[in-house]
């Protein structure tokens, strides 16, 4: 569990630094997000319904993550897995840099972000496998102490 805390801690540190890099050098992703938002809102006859639906989904996801963290065991691992996937998802900056053979805003900090996300994912999978073994009650007790 200590390794999970360590790698999650690093993702929590690099995340704001990653956003600062994008704020300093340009926010080209905003145009992409606006395009996604336009496509999303076009699905609804009234855009307000789209907003309410989006808020409901976001709030529910946050509640599920918090519940999983509080519950412990595999639920905690699944909740942490969401953050690992978000970190690994920043790979899109690296892919854009390779495809376009030019710096994509956010690539510099995306590299450690992805590395920390992969390491966090690896530890989560390892812990999940450990809880699947015959000594699961012993592992659960260790989680509660950590």
C-alpha positions, 0 to 999 in steps of 0.5 A: 500500500505504501507504493500506491500512496507514493505513486498517487502522491507523485500524480497529485504533485505533477497534475497541477504542474502539468496544468501550469505548463499548459497555462504558460505555453497555451491552451490548445486543448480548449478548442478540442474541448469546445468541439466535444462540448458542442457535439455533446450539447447537440444531443439534447433539445435543451442544453440545460438538460445536458448540463444537468446530466453532466453534473449528475454523472460527475457527482455520481462518479465522485461519490463512487470514488469516495465510497470506494476509498472509504470501503477499502479492499478492492473497492479502494483499488478500483477507486485509485485505478480511476486516477491511474487511468487519468494519469496514463491518459495524458499520453495523448500529449506524447502521441501528438508530439510524435505524430506531428514531430513538434512539441505539443503543449503539455508534453514535458510534464506529461512524460512523468505524469504517464510514468507515475500513472503506469507505476501506480497502475502496476502497484494497483494490479499487484495489490489486487492480485494479492487480495485475490489470494487465499490470505485476503483477510490478512491483506485487508487487515493490513489495508486498514492499518495503512 
